[in-house]
């Protein structure tokens, strides 16, 4: 006779405790609000660094005379982009936001499927 009452009470306690249990997740999500927004000065610096690197790449590629020069210019561009990304990730880590770098690998079989035109 008391089993259904205890089960109902336990379910009700679990439901009322659930919002409190997930409150930490909501608070944790708050640190991501505005992260990739112009209100974040570090993100603006990152965007500015990337824009400057693109302008330099375009100008330097126009001035490059040989394939070796072009390769050097592209290498410099890649280093500048990596440096800007590293700086942004470090600044965000200081704010308690962990941004991870990753790589995407596409298997040759999958790449072949994507390359096939679909009509």
RAMOUR-V681385 format. One record per residue. N is the residue number from 1. SS is DSSP state (helix for helix, strand for strand, loop for the rest). OMEGA is omega in radians with two decimals (none if undefined). Layout:
# RAMOUR-V681385
n,ss,omega
N,SS,OMEGA
N,SS,OMEGA
This chain:
# RAMOUR-V681385
n,ss,omega
1,loop,-3.13
2,loop,-3.13
3,helix,3.12
4,helix,-3.13
5,helix,3.12
6,helix,3.12
7,helix,3.12
8,helix,3.13
9,helix,3.13
10,helix,3.11
11,helix,3.13
12,helix,3.10
13,helix,3.13
14,helix,3.14
15,helix,3.14
16,helix,3.12
17,helix,-3.07
18,helix,3.12
19,helix,3.11
20,helix,-3.14
21,helix,-3.12
22,helix,-3.13
23,helix,3.11
24,helix,3.11
25,helix,3.13
26,helix,3.11
27,helix,3.12
28,helix,3.13
29,helix,-3.12
30,helix,-3.11
31,loop,3.11
32,loop,3.14
33,loop,3.12
34,loop,-3.10
35,loop,-3.14
36,loop,-3.08
37,loop,-3.14
38,loop,3.07
39,loop,3.11
40,loop,-3.08
41,helix,3.13
42,helix,3.09
43,helix,3.07
44,helix,3.08
45,helix,3.12
46,helix,3.13
47,helix,3.13
48,helix,3.11
49,helix,3.12
50,helix,3.13
51,helix,3.12
52,helix,3.13
53,helix,3.11
54,helix,3.12
55,helix,3.12
56,helix,3.13
57,helix,-3.13
58,helix,-3.13
59,helix,-3.09
60,helix,3.10
61,helix,3.09
62,helix,-3.11
63,helix,-3.09
64,loop,-3.09
65,loop,-3.04
66,loop,3.07
67,helix,3.11
68,helix,3.09
69,helix,3.13
70,helix,3.12
71,helix,3.12
72,helix,3.13
73,helix,3.14
74,helix,3.09
75,helix,3.10
76,helix,3.11
77,helix,-3.14
78,helix,3.11
79,helix,3.14
80,helix,3.11
81,helix,3.13
82,helix,3.12
83,helix,3.12
84,helix,3.13
85,helix,3.12
86,helix,3.12
87,helix,-3.14
88,helix,-3.14
89,helix,3.12
90,helix,3.13
91,helix,3.13
92,helix,3.09
93,helix,3.09
94,helix,3.08
95,loop,3.13
96,loop,-3.14
97,loop,-3.13
98,loop,3.06
99,loop,-3.10
100,loop,2.99
101,loop,3.12
102,loop,3.07
103,loop,3.09
104,loop,3.12
105,loop,3.10
106,loop,3.14
107,loop,-3.10
108,helix,-3.13
109,helix,3.14
110,helix,3.12
111,helix,3.12
112,helix,3.11
113,helix,-3.12
114,helix,-3.10
115,helix,-3.11
116,loop,3.12
117,loop,3.14
118,loop,-3.11
119,loop,none
